[in-house]
Amino acid sequence: MPLNVTGLPGLSMRFGTSREGLPINVQLVGSWQAETTILHAASVLEGVSPVRGLHASL
């Protein structure tokens, strides 16, 4: 089921880069009304991510 149909909170974020330079993402899905848990877990992952602070060149 797509998350927008189930009503479960979820997010996807970049967590790394492959050897070929492609982005590697992680998807977090929580139980119903667990938005704060998902945001906290994403914050922790962002803090240890090797691509933290990486910005695309424009």
C-alpha positions in Angstrom: 0.0 0.0 0.0 1.3 3.5 -0.7 1.9 5.5 2.5 -0.5 8.3 1.5 -3.4 5.7 1.4 -2.5 4.1 4.8 -2.1 7.3 6.7 1.3 6.2 8.1 4.0 8.8 8.5 7.0 8.4 6.4 10.0 10.2 4.8 12.8 9.5 2.4 16.2 11.1 2.7 19.6 10.9 1.1 22.0 9.0 3.2 25.0 8.3 1.0 26.6 8.0 -2.4 27.4 4.9 -4.4 30.8 4.3 -6.0 29.3 5.4 -9.3 28.2 8.7 -7.7 24.5 7.9 -7.5 22.5 8.9 -4.4 21.6 6.3 -1.8 18.4 7.0 0.0 16.8 5.6 3.2 13.0 5.5 3.7 11.6 5.6 7.2 8.0 4.5 8.0 6.4 4.8 11.4 3.2 3.7 13.1 0.1 5.8 13.0 0.6 9.2 14.6 4.3 8.6 15.2 5.5 11.7 13.3 7.8 12.8 16.1 9.5 9.4 16.2 10.2 9.5 12.4 11.5 13.1 12.6 13.8 12.2 15.5 15.2 9.1 13.7 15.8 11.2 10.6 17.6 13.8 12.7 19.9 11.1 14.1 20.6 9.6 10.7 21.3 13.0 9.3 23.8 13.6 12.0 25.9 10.5 11.0 25.3 10.7 7.3 28.5 10.9 5.2 26.7 13.4 2.9 25.7 15.8 5.7 26.2 19.3 4.5 26.6 18.2 0.8 24.9 20.7 -1.5 24.3 20.4 -5.2 26.3 22.8 -7.4 24.1 25.2 -9.3 
